[in-house]
Amino acid sequence: MDTLFNTKFEGDPASHSQPGVQLKSNTYDLQESNVNLKLTIVSTVGFGDQINKEDSYKPIVEFIDAQFEAYLQEELKIKRVLHNYHDTRIHACLYFIAPTGHSLKSLDLVTMKKLDSKVNIIPIIAKSDAISKSELTKFKIKITSELVSNGVQIYQFPTDDESVAEINGTMNAHLPFAVIGSTEELKIGNKMMKARQYPWGTVQVENEAHCDFVKLREMLIRVNMEDLREQTHTRHYELYRRCKLEEMGFKDTDPDSKPFSLQETYEAKRNEFLGELQKKEEAMRQMFVQRVKEKEAELKEAEKELHEKFDRLKKLHQDEKKKLEDKKKSLDDEVNAFKQRKTAAELLQSQAQQAGGSQTLKRDKERKKSLF
């Protein structure tokens, strides 16, 4: 892109370890002589880098559809400002093909098939100096054959305008373009030219004997830029718009092939929407009633279980209380019996002590008598 527009666009190279495909859009205001161009470049960062490439095309399709949707929403407004609306629709897709020299990858075929009804596809063989001229010719024929056999519709330069019919017809035969890019300038002869220097020689970017870069630039920027924009609006956007409006229920004619006014369509859709809304409301109400009943049943069951548990605990408490009372009574009886035995023992001990004291007194009296 830097070589194509002879400028230096912002942006750092992205790594090849992206978890998914991300689209980065940047808009630039270019000026050359008295011509101003608002250019938007969208890069598909991470495309083809994942192990599972099955859904790699989806972010690209979604991004293109999002731009169509934004334009459609602006077009459907009561007060439109399309004359100064910043049109972000994609007008051209430069699809780069790896210079393998063999055939297209299945990812390329699947992606281009998904995109051909949404954007003008211009296939490009990148880094075409990696293969020889004879291999390049065979590779172009192989690519064209695979695109036709798989039903992929690439952008064809228009030949209905006599002023450009001859050059466009010739350029259509050169598709896909084999290009080389370089921002380095080397002195070749007496001129400074964009080229790539190799140990075996120099490849000139703007030399048509070396690559198709000049053909691409002429076809894309000078000859067919307006046709690309027109094709986007009349073909790709119109298809999206028709499918979207039909999906919303709008029709041009009724079942009897009579004109169908927008007011009638609106009323029909409004009534249909209200009917669907009432059905959903009734379904939600029934669901709410059902859930309330289920919740009440759950609460009743929980309450029943709680009462049963309370009754079990109450009975268990009463049993434990009775056991404790019986044990207390038994202990009280043992204490009373012990007290009675203790009292009897103390009484016997007191009587024994009194008997012993009287015998001692008698012996003392007898001893005194013997002394006298």
Rosetta blueprint (number, residue, H / E / L):
1 M L
2 D H
3 T H
4 L H
5 F H
6 N L
7 T L
8 K L
9 F L
10 E L
11 G L
12 D L
13 P L
14 A L
15 S L
16 H L
17 S L
18 Q L
19 P L
20 G L
21 V L
22 Q E
23 L E
24 K E
25 S E
26 N E
27 T E
28 Y E
29 D E
30 L E
31 Q E
32 E E
33 S L
34 N L
35 V E
36 N E
37 L E
38 K E
39 L E
40 T E
41 I E
42 V E
43 S E
44 T E
45 V E
46 G L
47 F L
48 G L
49 D L
50 Q L
51 I L
52 N L
53 K L
54 E L
55 D L
56 S L
57 Y L
58 K H
59 P H
60 I H
61 V H
62 E H
63 F H
64 I H
65 D H
66 A H
67 Q H
68 F H
69 E H
70 A H
71 Y H
72 L H
73 Q H
74 E H
75 E H
76 L L
77 K L
78 I L
79 K L
80 R L
81 V L
82 L H
83 H H
84 N H
85 Y L
86 H L
87 D L
88 T L
89 R L
90 I L
91 H L
92 A L
93 C E
94 L E
95 Y E
96 F E
97 I E
98 A L
99 P L
100 T L
101 G L
102 H L
103 S L
104 L L
105 K L
106 S H
107 L H
108 D H
109 L H
110 V H
111 T H
112 M H
113 K H
114 K H
115 L H
116 D L
117 S L
118 K L
119 V L
120 N L
121 I E
122 I E
123 P E
124 I E
125 I E
126 A L
127 K L
128 S H
129 D H
130 A H
131 I L
132 S L
133 K H
134 S H
135 E H
136 L H
137 T H
138 K H
139 F H
140 K H
141 I H
142 K H
143 I H
144 T H
145 S H
146 E H
147 L H
148 V H
149 S H
150 N L
151 G L
152 V L
153 Q L
154 I L
155 Y L
156 Q L
157 F L
158 P L
159 T L
160 D L
161 D L
162 E H
163 S H
164 V H
165 A H
166 E H
167 I H
168 N H
169 G H
170 T H
171 M H
172 N H
173 A L
174 H L
175 L L
176 P L
177 F E
178 A E
179 V L
180 I L
181 G L
182 S L
183 T L
184 E L
185 E E
186 L E
187 K E
188 I E
189 G L
190 N L
191 K E
192 M E
193 M E
194 K E
195 A E
196 R E
197 Q E
198 Y E
199 P L
200 W L
201 G E
202 T E
203 V E
204 Q E
205 V L
206 E L
207 N L
208 E L
209 A L
210 H L
211 C L
212 D L
213 F H
214 V H
215 K H
216 L H
217 R H
218 E H
219 M H
220 L H
221 I H
222 R H
223 V H
224 N L
225 M H
226 E H
227 D H
228 L H
229 R H
230 E H
231 Q H
232 T H
233 H H
234 T H
235 R H
236 H H
237 Y H
238 E H
239 L H
240 Y H
241 R H
242 R H
243 C H
244 K H
245 L H
246 E H
247 E H
248 M L
249 G L
250 F L
251 K L
252 D L
253 T E
254 D L
255 P L
256 D L
257 S L
258 K L
259 P E
260 F L
261 S L
262 L H
263 Q H
264 E H
265 T H
266 Y H
267 E H
268 A H
269 K H
270 R H
271 N H
272 E H
273 F H
274 L H
275 G H
276 E H
277 L H
278 Q H
279 K H
280 K H
281 E H
282 E H
283 A H
284 M H
285 R H
286 Q H
287 M H
288 F H
289 V H
290 Q H
291 R H
292 V H
293 K H
294 E H
295 K H
296 E H
297 A H
298 E H
299 L H
300 K H
301 E H
302 A H
303 E H
304 K H
305 E H
306 L H
307 H H
308 E H
309 K H
310 F H
311 D H
312 R H
313 L H
314 K H
315 K H
316 L H
317 H H
318 Q H
319 D H
320 E H
321 K H
322 K H
323 K H
324 L H
325 E H
326 D H
327 K H
328 K H
329 K H
330 S H
331 L H
332 D H
333 D H
334 E H
335 V H
336 N H
337 A H
338 F H
339 K H
340 Q H
341 R H
342 K H
343 T H
344 A H
345 A H
346 E H
347 L H
348 L H
349 Q H
350 S H
351 Q H
352 A H
353 Q H
354 Q H
355 A H
356 G H
357 G H
358 S H
359 Q H
360 T H
361 L H
362 K H
363 R H
364 D H
365 K H
366 E H
367 R H
368 K H
369 K H
370 S H
371 L H
372 F L
